[in-house]
């Protein structure tokens, strides 16, 4: 029996919610909506709450919808974080 290799293309995200938003984007939008809960914390100043809220909303919206050179921004951020967190070995050669 012959076995054939089937090529897979994982670059495309399937739009699940209404044909406009993928699952990854929906999770980021849910996190954005959930960040409204910051306003119900009684021990924080309102200015700090607003700054945290706007920061979380900005990051989530960028991660959900921005693409950098065809790569999603969240995946791009993970690549940068892995590069910075990775230990590098420097070899001095003369």
Phi and psi restraints in degrees (range 20) as a CNS / XPLOR table:
assign (resid 1 and name C) (resid 2 and name N)
       (resid 2 and name CA) (resid 2 and name C) 1.0 -87.5 20.0 2
assign (resid 2 and name N) (resid 2 and name CA)
       (resid 2 and name C) (resid 3 and name N) 1.0 142.4 20.0 2
assign (resid 2 and name C) (resid 3 and name N)
       (resid 3 and name CA) (resid 3 and name C) 1.0 -117.5 20.0 2
assign (resid 3 and name N) (resid 3 and name CA)
       (resid 3 and name C) (resid 4 and name N) 1.0 128.4 20.0 2
assign (resid 3 and name C) (resid 4 and name N)
       (resid 4 and name CA) (resid 4 and name C) 1.0 -111.0 20.0 2
assign (resid 4 and name N) (resid 4 and name CA)
       (resid 4 and name C) (resid 5 and name N) 1.0 138.7 20.0 2
assign (resid 4 and name C) (resid 5 and name N)
       (resid 5 and name CA) (resid 5 and name C) 1.0 -74.9 20.0 2
assign (resid 5 and name N) (resid 5 and name CA)
       (resid 5 and name C) (resid 6 and name N) 1.0 130.9 20.0 2
assign (resid 5 and name C) (resid 6 and name N)
       (resid 6 and name CA) (resid 6 and name C) 1.0 -105.4 20.0 2
assign (resid 6 and name N) (resid 6 and name CA)
       (resid 6 and name C) (resid 7 and name N) 1.0 118.5 20.0 2
assign (resid 6 and name C) (resid 7 and name N)
       (resid 7 and name CA) (resid 7 and name C) 1.0 -73.7 20.0 2
assign (resid 7 and name N) (resid 7 and name CA)
       (resid 7 and name C) (resid 8 and name N) 1.0 140.6 20.0 2
assign (resid 7 and name C) (resid 8 and name N)
       (resid 8 and name CA) (resid 8 and name C) 1.0 -113.9 20.0 2
assign (resid 8 and name N) (resid 8 and name CA)
       (resid 8 and name C) (resid 9 and name N) 1.0 141.2 20.0 2
assign (resid 8 and name C) (resid 9 and name N)
       (resid 9 and name CA) (resid 9 and name C) 1.0 -118.1 20.0 2
assign (resid 9 and name N) (resid 9 and name CA)
       (resid 9 and name C) (resid 10 and name N) 1.0 103.7 20.0 2
assign (resid 9 and name C) (resid 10 and name N)
       (resid 10 and name CA) (resid 10 and name C) 1.0 -97.0 20.0 2
assign (resid 10 and name N) (resid 10 and name CA)
       (resid 10 and name C) (resid 11 and name N) 1.0 11.2 20.0 2
assign (resid 10 and name C) (resid 11 and name N)
       (resid 11 and name CA) (resid 11 and name C) 1.0 -77.2 20.0 2
assign (resid 11 and name N) (resid 11 and name CA)
       (resid 11 and name C) (resid 12 and name N) 1.0 -20.6 20.0 2
assign (resid 11 and name C) (resid 12 and name N)
       (resid 12 and name CA) (resid 12 and name C) 1.0 -96.6 20.0 2
assign (resid 12 and name N) (resid 12 and name CA)
       (resid 12 and name C) (resid 13 and name N) 1.0 131.8 20.0 2
assign (resid 12 and name C) (resid 13 and name N)
       (resid 13 and name CA) (resid 13 and name C) 1.0 -100.1 20.0 2
assign (resid 13 and name N) (resid 13 and name CA)
       (resid 13 and name C) (resid 14 and name N) 1.0 134.3 20.0 2
assign (resid 13 and name C) (resid 14 and name N)
       (resid 14 and name CA) (resid 14 and name C) 1.0 -83.0 20.0 2
assign (resid 14 and name N) (resid 14 and name CA)
       (resid 14 and name C) (resid 15 and name N) 1.0 129.0 20.0 2
assign (resid 14 and name C) (resid 15 and name N)
       (resid 15 and name CA) (resid 15 and name C) 1.0 -81.4 20.0 2
assign (resid 15 and name N) (resid 15 and name CA)
       (resid 15 and name C) (resid 16 and name N) 1.0 109.3 20.0 2
assign (resid 15 and name C) (resid 16 and name N)
       (resid 16 and name CA) (resid 16 and name C) 1.0 -91.7 20.0 2
assign (resid 16 and name N) (resid 16 and name CA)
       (resid 16 and name C) (resid 17 and name N) 1.0 -45.5 20.0 2
assign (resid 16 and name C) (resid 17 and name N)
       (resid 17 and name CA) (resid 17 and name C) 1.0 -90.7 20.0 2
assign (resid 17 and name N) (resid 17 and name CA)
       (resid 17 and name C) (resid 18 and name N) 1.0 100.5 20.0 2
assign (resid 17 and name C) (resid 18 and name N)
       (resid 18 and name CA) (resid 18 and name C) 1.0 70.7 20.0 2
assign (resid 18 and name N) (resid 18 and name CA)
       (resid 18 and name C) (resid 19 and name N) 1.0 8.9 20.0 2
assign (resid 18 and name C) (resid 19 and name N)
       (resid 19 and name CA) (resid 19 and name C) 1.0 76.8 20.0 2
assign (resid 19 and name N) (resid 19 and name CA)
       (resid 19 and name C) (resid 20 and name N) 1.0 7.9 20.0 2
assign (resid 19 and name C) (resid 20 and name N)
       (resid 20 and name CA) (resid 20 and name C) 1.0 -118.5 20.0 2
assign (resid 20 and name N) (resid 20 and name CA)
       (resid 20 and name C) (resid 21 and name N) 1.0 -29.6 20.0 2
assign (resid 20 and name C) (resid 21 and name N)
       (resid 21 and name CA) (resid 21 and name C) 1.0 -125.4 20.0 2
assign (resid 21 and name N) (resid 21 and name CA)
       (resid 21 and name C) (resid 22 and name N) 1.0 130.3 20.0 2
assign (resid 21 and name C) (resid 22 and name N)
       (resid 22 and name CA) (resid 22 and name C) 1.0 -83.5 20.0 2
assign (resid 22 and name N) (resid 22 and name CA)
       (resid 22 and name C) (resid 23 and name N) 1.0 174.4 20.0 2
assign (resid 22 and name C) (resid 23 and name N)
       (resid 23 and name CA) (resid 23 and name C) 1.0 -63.9 20.0 2
assign (resid 23 and name N) (resid 23 and name CA)
       (resid 23 and name C) (resid 24 and name N) 1.0 -41.5 20.0 2
assign (resid 23 and name C) (resid 24 and name N)
       (resid 24 and name CA) (resid 24 and name C) 1.0 -60.8 20.0 2
assign (resid 24 and name N) (resid 24 and name CA)
       (resid 24 and name C) (resid 25 and name N) 1.0 -45.1 20.0 2
assign (resid 24 and name C) (resid 25 and name N)
       (resid 25 and name CA) (resid 25 and name C) 1.0 -66.2 20.0 2
assign (resid 25 and name N) (resid 25 and name CA)
       (resid 25 and name C) (resid 26 and name N) 1.0 -37.4 20.0 2
assign (resid 25 and name C) (resid 26 and name N)
       (resid 26 and name CA) (resid 26 and name C) 1.0 -65.1 20.0 2
assign (resid 26 and name N) (resid 26 and name CA)
       (resid 26 and name C) (resid 27 and name N) 1.0 -38.5 20.0 2
assign (resid 26 and name C) (resid 27 and name N)
       (resid 27 and name CA) (resid 27 and name C) 1.0 -63.3 20.0 2
assign (resid 27 and name N) (resid 27 and name CA)
       (resid 27 and name C) (resid 28 and name N) 1.0 -42.5 20.0 2
assign (resid 27 and name C) (resid 28 and name N)
       (resid 28 and name CA) (resid 28 and name C) 1.0 -65.7 20.0 2
assign (resid 28 and name N) (resid 28 and name CA)
       (resid 28 and name C) (resid 29 and name N) 1.0 -37.1 20.0 2
assign (resid 28 and name C) (resid 29 and name N)
       (resid 29 and name CA) (resid 29 and name C) 1.0 -69.3 20.0 2
assign (resid 29 and name N) (resid 29 and name CA)
       (resid 29 and name C) (resid 30 and name N) 1.0 -34.9 20.0 2
assign (resid 29 and name C) (resid 30 and name N)
       (resid 30 and name CA) (resid 30 and name C) 1.0 -66.2 20.0 2
assign (resid 30 and name N) (resid 30 and name CA)
       (resid 30 and name C) (resid 31 and name N) 1.0 -40.3 20.0 2
assign (resid 30 and name C) (resid 31 and name N)
       (resid 31 and name CA) (resid 31 and name C) 1.0 -62.2 20.0 2
assign (resid 31 and name N) (resid 31 and name CA)
       (resid 31 and name C) (resid 32 and name N) 1.0 -36.4 20.0 2
assign (resid 31 and name C) (resid 32 and name N)
       (resid 32 and name CA) (resid 32 and name C) 1.0 -64.2 20.0 2
assign (resid 32 and name N) (resid 32 and name CA)
       (resid 32 and name C) (resid 33 and name N) 1.0 -45.2 20.0 2
assign (resid 32 and name C) (resid 33 and name N)
       (resid 33 and name CA) (resid 33 and name C) 1.0 -67.8 20.0 2
assign (resid 33 and name N) (resid 33 and name CA)
       (resid 33 and name C) (resid 34 and name N) 1.0 -36.2 20.0 2
assign (resid 33 and name C) (resid 34 and name N)
       (resid 34 and name CA) (resid 34 and name C) 1.0 -68.7 20.0 2
assign (resid 34 and name N) (resid 34 and name CA)
       (resid 34 and name C) (resid 35 and name N) 1.0 -22.4 20.0 2
assign (resid 34 and name C) (resid 35 and name N)
       (resid 35 and name CA) (resid 35 and name C) 1.0 -71.1 20.0 2
assign (resid 35 and name N) (resid 35 and name CA)
       (resid 35 and name C) (resid 36 and name N) 1.0 -9.2 20.0 2
assign (resid 35 and name C) (resid 36 and name N)
       (resid 36 and name CA) (resid 36 and name C) 1.0 -63.3 20.0 2
assign (resid 36 and name N) (resid 36 and name CA)
       (resid 36 and name C) (resid 37 and name N) 1.0 -24.0 20.0 2
assign (resid 36 and name C) (resid 37 and name N)
       (resid 37 and name CA) (resid 37 and name C) 1.0 -61.2 20.0 2
assign (resid 37 and name N) (resid 37 and name CA)
       (resid 37 and name C) (resid 38 and name N) 1.0 -16.6 20.0 2
assign (resid 37 and name C) (resid 38 and name N)
       (resid 38 and name CA) (resid 38 and name C) 1.0 -60.6 20.0 2
assign (resid 38 and name N) (resid 38 and name CA)
       (resid 38 and name C) (resid 39 and name N) 1.0 -29.6 20.0 2
assign (resid 38 and name C) (resid 39 and name N)
       (resid 39 and name CA) (resid 39 and name C) 1.0 -73.0 20.0 2
assign (resid 39 and name N) (resid 39 and name CA)
       (resid 39 and name C) (resid 40 and name N) 1.0 -11.1 20.0 2
assign (resid 39 and name C) (resid 40 and name N)
       (resid 40 and name CA) (resid 40 and name C) 1.0 -98.0 20.0 2
assign (resid 40 and name N) (resid 40 and name CA)
       (resid 40 and name C) (resid 41 and name N) 1.0 3.6 20.0 2
assign (resid 40 and name C) (resid 41 and name N)
       (resid 41 and name CA) (resid 41 and name C) 1.0 -80.3 20.0 2
assign (resid 41 and name N) (resid 41 and name CA)
       (resid 41 and name C) (resid 42 and name N) 1.0 121.3 20.0 2
assign (resid 41 and name C) (resid 42 and name N)
       (resid 42 and name CA) (resid 42 and name C) 1.0 -79.9 20.0 2
assign (resid 42 and name N) (resid 42 and name CA)
       (resid 42 and name C) (resid 43 and name N) 1.0 -18.4 20.0 2
assign (resid 42 and name C) (resid 43 and name N)
       (resid 43 and name CA) (resid 43 and name C) 1.0 -94.3 20.0 2
assign (resid 43 and name N) (resid 43 and name CA)
       (resid 43 and name C) (resid 44 and name N) 1.0 5.5 20.0 2
assign (resid 43 and name C) (resid 44 and name N)
       (resid 44 and name CA) (resid 44 and name C) 1.0 -111.4 20.0 2
assign (resid 44 and name N) (resid 44 and name CA)
       (resid 44 and name C) (resid 45 and name N) 1.0 148.6 20.0 2
assign (resid 44 and name C) (resid 45 and name N)
       (resid 45 and name CA) (resid 45 and name C) 1.0 -69.3 20.0 2
assign (resid 45 and name N) (resid 45 and name CA)
       (resid 45 and name C) (resid 46 and name N) 1.0 149.1 20.0 2
assign (resid 45 and name C) (resid 46 and name N)
       (resid 46 and name CA) (resid 46 and name C) 1.0 -64.9 20.0 2
assign (resid 46 and name N) (resid 46 and name CA)
       (resid 46 and name C) (resid 47 and name N) 1.0 -32.7 20.0 2
assign (resid 46 and name C) (resid 47 and name N)
       (resid 47 and name CA) (resid 47 and name C) 1.0 -66.3 20.0 2
assign (resid 47 and name N) (resid 47 and name CA)
       (resid 47 and name C) (resid 48 and name N) 1.0 -41.5 20.0 2
assign (resid 47 and name C) (resid 48 and name N)
       (resid 48 and name CA) (resid 48 and name C) 1.0 -65.4 20.0 2
assign (resid 48 and name N) (resid 48 and name CA)
       (resid 48 and name C) (resid 49 and name N) 1.0 -40.1 20.0 2
assign (resid 48 and name C) (resid 49 and name N)
       (resid 49 and name CA) (resid 49 and name C) 1.0 -61.2 20.0 2
assign (resid 49 and name N) (resid 49 and name CA)
       (resid 49 and name C) (resid 50 and name N) 1.0 -44.4 20.0 2
assign (resid 49 and name C) (resid 50 and name N)
       (resid 50 and name CA) (resid 50 and name C) 1.0 -65.8 20.0 2
assign (resid 50 and name N) (resid 50 and name CA)
       (resid 50 and name C) (resid 51 and name N) 1.0 -42.1 20.0 2
assign (resid 50 and name C) (resid 51 and name N)
       (resid 51 and name CA) (resid 51 and name C) 1.0 -64.4 20.0 2
assign (resid 51 and name N) (resid 51 and name CA)
       (resid 51 and name C) (resid 52 and name N) 1.0 -45.1 20.0 2
assign (resid 51 and name C) (resid 52 and name N)
       (resid 52 and name CA) (resid 52 and name C) 1.0 -62.6 20.0 2
assign (resid 52 and name N) (resid 52 and name CA)
       (resid 52 and name C) (resid 53 and name N) 1.0 -42.5 20.0 2
assign (resid 52 and name C) (resid 53 and name N)
       (resid 53 and name CA) (resid 53 and name C) 1.0 -61.5 20.0 2
assign (resid 53 and name N) (resid 53 and name CA)
       (resid 53 and name C) (resid 54 and name N) 1.0 -48.2 20.0 2
assign (resid 53 and name C) (resid 54 and name N)
       (resid 54 and name CA) (resid 54 and name C) 1.0 -65.7 20.0 2
assign (resid 54 and name N) (resid 54 and name CA)
       (resid 54 and name C) (resid 55 and name N) 1.0 -35.5 20.0 2
assign (resid 54 and name C) (resid 55 and name N)
       (resid 55 and name CA) (resid 55 and name C) 1.0 -65.5 20.0 2
assign (resid 55 and name N) (resid 55 and name CA)
       (resid 55 and name C) (resid 56 and name N) 1.0 -47.1 20.0 2
assign (resid 55 and name C) (resid 56 and name N)
       (resid 56 and name CA) (resid 56 and name C) 1.0 -64.3 20.0 2
assign (resid 56 and name N) (resid 56 and name CA)
       (resid 56 and name C) (resid 57 and name N) 1.0 -43.0 20.0 2
assign (resid 56 and name C) (resid 57 and name N)
       (resid 57 and name CA) (resid 57 and name C) 1.0 -63.3 20.0 2
assign (resid 57 and name N) (resid 57 and name CA)
       (resid 57 and name C) (resid 58 and name N) 1.0 -44.5 20.0 2
assign (resid 57 and name C) (resid 58 and name N)
       (resid 58 and name CA) (resid 58 and name C) 1.0 -61.7 20.0 2
assign (resid 58 and name N) (resid 58 and name CA)
       (resid 58 and name C) (resid 59 and name N) 1.0 -46.7 20.0 2
assign (resid 58 and name C) (resid 59 and name N)
       (resid 59 and name CA) (resid 59 and name C) 1.0 -64.5 20.0 2
assign (resid 59 and name N) (resid 59 and name CA)
       (resid 59 and name C) (resid 60 and name N) 1.0 -44.5 20.0 2
assign (resid 59 and name C) (resid 60 and name N)
       (resid 60 and name CA) (resid 60 and name C) 1.0 -65.0 20.0 2
assign (resid 60 and name N) (resid 60 and name CA)
       (resid 60 and name C) (resid 61 and name N) 1.0 -40.7 20.0 2
assign (resid 60 and name C) (resid 61 and name N)
       (resid 61 and name CA) (resid 61 and name C) 1.0 -68.4 20.0 2
assign (resid 61 and name N) (resid 61 and name CA)
       (resid 61 and name C) (resid 62 and name N) 1.0 -38.9 20.0 2
assign (resid 61 and name C) (resid 62 and name N)
       (resid 62 and name CA) (resid 62 and name C) 1.0 -64.3 20.0 2
assign (resid 62 and name N) (resid 62 and name CA)
       (resid 62 and name C) (resid 63 and name N) 1.0 -45.8 20.0 2
assign (resid 62 and name C) (resid 63 and name N)
       (resid 63 and name CA) (resid 63 and name C) 1.0 -64.1 20.0 2
assign (resid 63 and name N) (resid 63 and name CA)
       (resid 63 and name C) (resid 64 and name N) 1.0 -31.8 20.0 2
assign (resid 63 and name C) (resid 64 and name N)
       (resid 64 and name CA) (resid 64 and name C) 1.0 -76.6 20.0 2
assign (resid 64 and name N) (resid 64 and name CA)
       (resid 64 and name C) (resid 65 and name N) 1.0 -40.1 20.0 2
assign (resid 64 and name C) (resid 65 and name N)
       (resid 65 and name CA) (resid 65 and name C) 1.0 -117.9 20.0 2
assign (resid 65 and name N) (resid 65 and name CA)
       (resid 65 and name C) (resid 66 and name N) 1.0 -15.9 20.0 2
assign (resid 65 and name C) (resid 66 and name N)
       (resid 66 and name CA) (resid 66 and name C) 1.0 -86.6 20.0 2
assign (resid 66 and name N) (resid 66 and name CA)
       (resid 66 and name C) (resid 67 and name N) 1.0 136.4 20.0 2
assign (resid 66 and name C) (resid 67 and name N)
       (resid 67 and name CA) (resid 67 and name C) 1.0 -120.4 20.0 2
assign (resid 67 and name N) (resid 67 and name CA)
       (resid 67 and name C) (resid 68 and name N) 1.0 133.5 20.0 2
assign (resid 67 and name C) (resid 68 and name N)
       (resid 68 and name CA) (resid 68 and name C) 1.0 -114.0 20.0 2
assign (resid 68 and name N) (resid 68 and name CA)
       (resid 68 and name C) (resid 69 and name N) 1.0 112.5 20.0 2
assign (resid 68 and name C) (resid 69 and name N)
       (resid 69 and name CA) (resid 69 and name C) 1.0 52.1 20.0 2
assign (resid 69 and name N) (resid 69 and name CA)
       (resid 69 and name C) (resid 70 and name N) 1.0 40.8 20.0 2
assign (resid 69 and name C) (resid 70 and name N)
       (resid 70 and name CA) (resid 70 and name C) 1.0 82.8 20.0 2
assign (resid 70 and name N) (resid 70 and name CA)
       (resid 70 and name C) (resid 71 and name N) 1.0 -0.3 20.0 2
assign (resid 70 and name C) (resid 71 and name N)
       (resid 71 and name CA) (resid 71 and name C) 1.0 -108.5 20.0 2
assign (resid 71 and name N) (resid 71 and name CA)
       (resid 71 and name C) (resid 72 and name N) 1.0 135.9 20.0 2
assign (resid 71 and name C) (resid 72 and name N)
       (resid 72 and name CA) (resid 72 and name C) 1.0 -62.0 20.0 2
assign (resid 72 and name N) (resid 72 and name CA)
       (resid 72 and name C) (resid 73 and name N) 1.0 147.6 20.0 2
assign (resid 72 and name C) (resid 73 and name N)
       (resid 73 and name CA) (resid 73 and name C) 1.0 -64.9 20.0 2
assign (resid 73 and name N) (resid 73 and name CA)
       (resid 73 and name C) (resid 74 and name N) 1.0 -34.3 20.0 2
assign (resid 73 and name C) (resid 74 and name N)
       (resid 74 and name CA) (resid 74 and name C) 1.0 -67.7 20.0 2
assign (resid 74 and name N) (resid 74 and name CA)
       (resid 74 and name C) (resid 75 and name N) 1.0 -40.2 20.0 2
assign (resid 74 and name C) (resid 75 and name N)
       (resid 75 and name CA) (resid 75 and name C) 1.0 -67.2 20.0 2
assign (resid 75 and name N) (resid 75 and name CA)
       (resid 75 and name C) (resid 76 and name N) 1.0 -37.7 20.0 2
assign (resid 75 and name C) (resid 76 and name N)
       (resid 76 and name CA) (resid 76 and name C) 1.0 -63.2 20.0 2
assign (resid 76 and name N) (resid 76 and name CA)
       (resid 76 and name C) (resid 77 and name N) 1.0 -41.8 20.0 2
assign (resid 76 and name C) (resid 77 and name N)
       (resid 77 and name CA) (resid 77 and name C) 1.0 -63.4 20.0 2
assign (resid 77 and name N) (resid 77 and name CA)
       (resid 77 and name C) (resid 78 and name N) 1.0 -39.8 20.0 2
assign (resid 77 and name C) (resid 78 and name N)
       (resid 78 and name CA) (resid 78 and name C) 1.0 -64.2 20.0 2
assign (resid 78 and name N) (resid 78 and name CA)
       (resid 78 and name C) (resid 79 and name N) 1.0 -40.7 20.0 2
assign (resid 78 and name C) (resid 79 and name N)
       (resid 79 and name CA) (resid 79 and name C) 1.0 -61.5 20.0 2
assign (resid 79 and name N) (resid 79 and name CA)
       (resid 79 and name C) (resid 80 and name N) 1.0 -43.5 20.0 2
assign (resid 79 and name C) (resid 80 and name N)
       (resid 80 and name CA) (resid 80 and name C) 1.0 -64.7 20.0 2
assign (resid 80 and name N) (resid 80 and name CA)
       (resid 80 and name C) (resid 81 and name N) 1.0 -44.3 20.0 2
assign (resid 80 and name C) (resid 81 and name N)
       (resid 81 and name CA) (resid 81 and name C) 1.0 -62.4 20.0 2
assign (resid 81 and name N) (resid 81 and name CA)
       (resid 81 and name C) (resid 82 and name N) 1.0 -42.1 20.0 2
assign (resid 81 and name C) (resid 82 and name N)
       (resid 82 and name CA) (resid 82 and name C) 1.0 -64.1 20.0 2
assign (resid 82 and name N) (resid 82 and name CA)
       (resid 82 and name C) (resid 83 and name N) 1.0 -38.4 20.0 2
assign (resid 82 and name C) (resid 83 and name N)
       (resid 83 and name CA) (resid 83 and name C) 1.0 -65.1 20.0 2
assign (resid 83 and name N) (resid 83 and name CA)
       (resid 83 and name C) (resid 84 and name N) 1.0 -43.5 20.0 2
assign (resid 83 and name C) (resid 84 and name N)
       (resid 84 and name CA) (resid 84 and name C) 1.0 -72.6 20.0 2
assign (resid 84 and name N) (resid 84 and name CA)
       (resid 84 and name C) (resid 85 and name N) 1.0 -32.0 20.0 2
assign (resid 84 and name C) (resid 85 and name N)
       (resid 85 and name CA) (resid 85 and name C) 1.0 -84.3 20.0 2
assign (resid 85 and name N) (resid 85 and name CA)
       (resid 85 and name C) (resid 86 and name N) 1.0 -16.7 20.0 2
assign (resid 85 and name C) (resid 86 and name N)
       (resid 86 and name CA) (resid 86 and name C) 1.0 -73.1 20.0 2
assign (resid 86 and name N) (resid 86 and name CA)
       (resid 86 and name C) (resid 87 and name N) 1.0 135.3 20.0 2
assign (resid 86 and name C) (resid 87 and name N)
       (resid 87 and name CA) (resid 87 and name C) 1.0 -74.9 20.0 2
assign (resid 87 and name N) (resid 87 and name CA)
       (resid 87 and name C) (resid 88 and name N) 1.0 134.2 20.0 2
assign (resid 87 and name C) (resid 88 and name N)
       (resid 88 and name CA) (resid 88 and name C) 1.0 -111.8 20.0 2
assign (resid 88 and name N) (resid 88 and name CA)
       (resid 88 and name C) (resid 89 and name N) 1.0 144.3 20.0 2
assign (resid 88 and name C) (resid 89 and name N)
       (resid 89 and name CA) (resid 89 and name C) 1.0 -109.3 20.0 2
assign (resid 89 and name N) (resid 89 and name CA)
       (resid 89 and name C) (resid 90 and name N) 1.0 122.3 20.0 2
assign (resid 89 and name C) (resid 90 and name N)
       (resid 90 and name CA) (resid 90 and name C) 1.0 -102.8 20.0 2
assign (resid 90 and name N) (resid 90 and name CA)
       (resid 90 and name C) (resid 91 and name N) 1.0 126.5 20.0 2
assign (resid 90 and name C) (resid 91 and name N)
       (resid 91 and name CA) (resid 91 and name C) 1.0 -112.2 20.0 2
assign (resid 91 and name N) (resid 91 and name CA)
       (resid 91 and name C) (resid 92 and name N) 1.0 122.8 20.0 2
assign (resid 91 and name C) (resid 92 and name N)
       (resid 92 and name CA) (resid 92 and name C) 1.0 -92.5 20.0 2
assign (resid 92 and name N) (resid 92 and name CA)
       (resid 92 and name C) (resid 93 and name N) 1.0 118.0 20.0 2
assign (resid 92 and name C) (resid 93 and name N)
       (resid 93 and name CA) (resid 93 and name C) 1.0 -120.1 20.0 2
assign (resid 93 and name N) (resid 93 and name CA)
       (resid 93 and name C) (resid 94 and name N) 1.0 141.4 20.0 2
